[in-house]
Amino acid sequence: MSQRGTARPDLDYEHLAPTADYVNRVVQVGGKYTLDEPFEAGWGNVVLDVTPRGLATRTFRRPDLSFQVHYGLLDGDVRIESDRGTRALALRHDSVASFYTAFCDAARDLGVDPPDSPLICEIPGSPSTFEEDRAPRTWDPDAARLMCTAWNLATAGLEAWQAPYLGHRPRVGVMWGGFDLSATRWRPQRTTPPPAAPPSSRTPNSTPTSPSASPSAPPTPRTPACTPTSGPSPTASTPATGPSPAPPGTPTRA
């Protein structure tokens, strides 16, 4: 049986940038469904799993159906799989707007509502919504394969680092907003975030508790339309290692 080497692949930014920029946008489409999931410390509910062939959402379980979205970077397609059937569409599209339209049509065919928010998040200079992003896009299968290989190698190392930790540890995966590979460790002790901390660090325990307030009942976090990337949290005492996240965006709900 052949084995993949453990050497880091040669990643040339100029080669990868056009495909990475496009993939960052289109994974946000399926990623939006994660914002309807219960909030998990460290934004673990929005993480995309690194699979052998690409990136995948968790399984979304609704009262009337269950479904999952898988971005097959090695196959050049996106598959929406549900208990009602499967729909596939090509990753290669002329624009993000074209991909978004095709994705929503495929989702409706399965009885899955399109994502609630069409906002493009955490990409400076991008159009506001998927429908407005009509810039010509290219799809490079070789660049996609390099990205998939790099993610799998890095994920293996971060999962080994996470394994012995006894506290809460969201699964290792890609944050679809900032497009960084996330690995965090959490302990339940509360801390007070500094006054200049970004909004994401003040969620969910940003409201000071009064002497009579119960420390065991933190406020319910708000669900944003654009998820911030992983970063320091008022409940985190062990910071994550790995790639530095992009500056988090202000949580809002569209």
C-alpha positions in Angstrom: 0.0 0.0 0.0 1.4 3.4 -1.0 1.9 6.0 1.7 1.7 9.7 1.5 4.9 11.4 2.6 4.9 13.6 5.7 7.1 16.4 4.1 5.4 19.7 3.8 4.3 20.3 0.2 5.8 23.2 -1.7 3.2 25.9 -1.4 3.7 28.9 -3.8 1.3 31.7 -2.9 1.1 33.1 -6.3 0.1 29.7 -7.7 -2.5 29.0 -5.0 -4.0 32.5 -4.5 -6.6 32.6 -7.2 -8.0 29.1 -6.3 -7.7 29.7 -2.5 -9.5 33.1 -2.9 -12.3 31.5 -4.8 -12.6 28.5 -2.5 -12.7 30.8 0.6 -15.8 32.4 -0.9 -17.7 29.4 -2.0 -17.2 27.4 1.2 -18.9 30.2 3.0 -22.1 29.4 1.2 -22.5 25.9 2.8 -20.8 27.2 5.9 -23.6 29.6 6.6 -25.8 26.6 7.7 -23.5 26.1 10.7 -24.7 29.4 12.2 -28.0 27.8 12.9 -26.4 25.2 15.1 -26.0 25.5 18.9 -23.1 27.7 19.8 -20.0 25.8 20.9 -17.2 27.4 22.8 -14.4 28.4 20.5 -16.9 28.7 17.6 -16.5 24.9 17.2 -20.0 24.8 15.6 -18.8 26.6 12.5 -15.7 24.4 11.8 -15.5 22.6 8.5 -14.0 19.1 8.8 -10.9 18.3 6.7 -11.8 15.1 4.8 -9.6 12.9 2.6 -10.9 14.8 -0.5 -11.8 18.3 0.7 -13.9 20.1 3.4 -17.3 19.1 4.8 -19.8 20.6 7.2 -21.1 18.6 10.1 -24.5 16.8 9.6 -27.4 19.2 10.0 -30.3 17.5 11.7 -33.7 19.2 11.1 -37.1 17.9 12.2 -38.0 16.9 8.7 -34.6 16.1 7.2 -30.8 15.7 7.7 -28.2 16.9 5.3 -24.5 17.7 4.9 -22.4 19.7 2.4 -19.1 18.4 1.1 -16.7 20.4 -1.0 -14.7 17.8 -3.0 -11.6 19.7 -3.8 -10.0 16.6 -5.4 -13.1 15.9 -7.4 -14.0 19.4 -8.4 -17.6 19.2 -7.1 -19.9 20.0 -4.2 -22.3 17.4 -3.0 -25.3 18.2 -0.9 -26.3 14.8 0.7 -29.5 14.3 2.6 -31.8 11.5 3.6 -33.9 12.5 0.6 -31.1 12.1 -2.0 -28.0 13.8 -3.2 -27.3 16.7 -5.5 -23.9 17.5 -7.0 -22.7 20.7 -8.7 -19.3 21.7 -10.2 -16.9 23.8 -8.2 -15.8 25.4 -11.4 -18.0 28.4 -12.1 -17.5 31.7 -13.9 -18.1 33.6 -10.7 -19.1 33.3 -7.1 -22.6 34.6 -8.0 -23.0 31.8 -10.6 -21.9 29.2 -8.0 -24.3 30.6 -5.4 -27.3 30.4 -7.7 -26.5 26.8 -8.7 -26.0 25.8 -5.0 -29.3 27.3 -3.9 -31.1 25.6 -6.8 -29.6 22.2 -5.9 -30.5 22.7 -2.2 -34.1 23.5 -3.1 -34.3 20.3 -5.1 -33.7 18.4 -1.9 -36.1 20.4 0.1 -33.2 22.3 1.8 -33.7 26.1 2.2 -30.9 28.3 0.9 -28.6 29.7 3.6 -30.2 32.5 5.6 -27.5 35.0 5.0 -25.9 35.8 1.6 -23.1 38.0 3.1 -19.5 37.4 2.3 -17.5 37.6 5.5 -14.0 38.4 6.6 -12.6 39.0 3.1 -11.4 42.6 2.9 -12.4 44.4 -0.3 -14.9 41.8 -1.4 -18.5 42.6 -2.5 -21.1 42.5 0.2 -23.0 39.4 -1.0 -22.5 36.3 -3.0 -24.9 37.6 -5.7 -22.8 40.7 -6.1 -19.5 38.8 -6.6 -19.4 38.5 -10.4 -15.6 38.8 -10.8 -14.3 36.1 -13.2 -12.9 33.1 -11.4 -10.6 30.3 -12.4 -10.4 26.8 -11.0 -7.0 25.1 -10.8 -7.2 21.3 -9.8 -3.5 21.2 -9.0 -3.8 24.1 -6.6 -6.8 22.5 -5.0 -4.9 19.2 -4.5 -2.0 21.1 -2.8 -4.4 22.8 -0.5 -6.1 19.5 0.4 -2.8 17.8 1.1 -1.5 20.7 3.3 -4.7 20.7 5.3 -4.6 17.0 5.9 -1.0 17.0 7.0 -1.5 20.0 9.4 -4.7 18.5 10.7 -3.0 15.3 11.6 -0.4 17.1 13.7 -3.0 19.3 15.4 -5.3 16.3 16.2 -2.3 14.6 17.9 -1.7 17.7 19.9 -5.4 17.9 20.9 -5.8 14.2 21.8 -4.5 14.1 25.4 -6.2 17.2 26.5 -8.9 16.6 29.2 -10.8 19.8 28.8 -13.1 20.9 26.0 -11.5 20.8 22.6 -13.6 21.6 19.5 -12.6 19.4 16.6 -9.8 20.6 14.4 -11.0 22.1 11.2 -11.2 25.1 8.9 -13.0 28.2 10.0 -14.8 29.1 6.8 -14.8 32.9 7.4 -11.1 33.6 8.0 -10.1 30.4 6.2 -7.7 29.3 8.9 -7.1 25.9 10.4 -8.4 26.0 13.9 -7.3 24.0 17.0 -8.3 25.3 20.4 -8.3 24.1 24.0 -10.8 25.4 26.6 -11.1 25.2 30.4 -14.3 26.3 32.2 -12.7 29.0 34.4 -14.0 32.4 33.6 -11.6 35.3 32.9 -12.3 39.0 32.2 -11.5 40.0 28.7 -9.5 43.3 28.4 -11.5 46.4 27.4 -9.9 46.5 24.0 -10.7 42.9 23.2 -12.5 42.2 19.9 -16.2 41.6 20.0 -15.7 37.8 19.5 -13.8 37.7 22.7 -16.6 39.2 24.6 -19.0 36.5 23.5 -20.8 34.9 25.3 -19.7 36.1 28.7 -19.1 39.8 28.1 -21.9 41.0 30.4 -20.4 41.6 33.9 -22.1 39.5 36.5 -23.5 41.1 39.7 -22.8 39.6 43.1 -26.1 37.9 43.0 -25.8 36.5 39.5 -25.2 32.8 39.2 -21.8 32.0 37.6 -23.2 28.8 36.2 -25.7 30.5 33.9 -23.8 32.6 31.3 -25.9 34.6 28.8 -26.9 32.9 25.6 -24.5 33.9 22.8 -25.8 35.7 19.8 -25.5 34.0 16.4 -23.7 36.2 13.9 -24.3 36.3 10.1 -20.5 36.5 9.8 -18.6 34.3 12.2 -15.4 35.7 13.7 -12.3 33.5 13.4 -11.0 31.6 16.4 -9.3 33.8 19.0 -9.1 34.5 22.7 -12.2 34.0 24.7 -13.4 34.9 28.2 -13.6 31.2 29.0 -10.2 30.3 27.5 -7.2 29.9 29.6 -5.1 27.8 27.2 -4.7 29.6 23.8 -4.6 27.8 20.5 -1.5 27.3 18.6 -1.2 27.2 14.8 -1.9 29.8 12.1 -2.8 33.2 13.4 -6.5 34.0 12.7 -7.6 36.9 10.6 -8.9 39.9 12.6 -12.4 38.9 13.7 -15.4 40.7 12.3 -18.1 42.3 14.5 -20.9 39.7 15.1 -24.1 40.8 13.4 -27.2 39.0 12.3 -28.5 39.6 8.8 
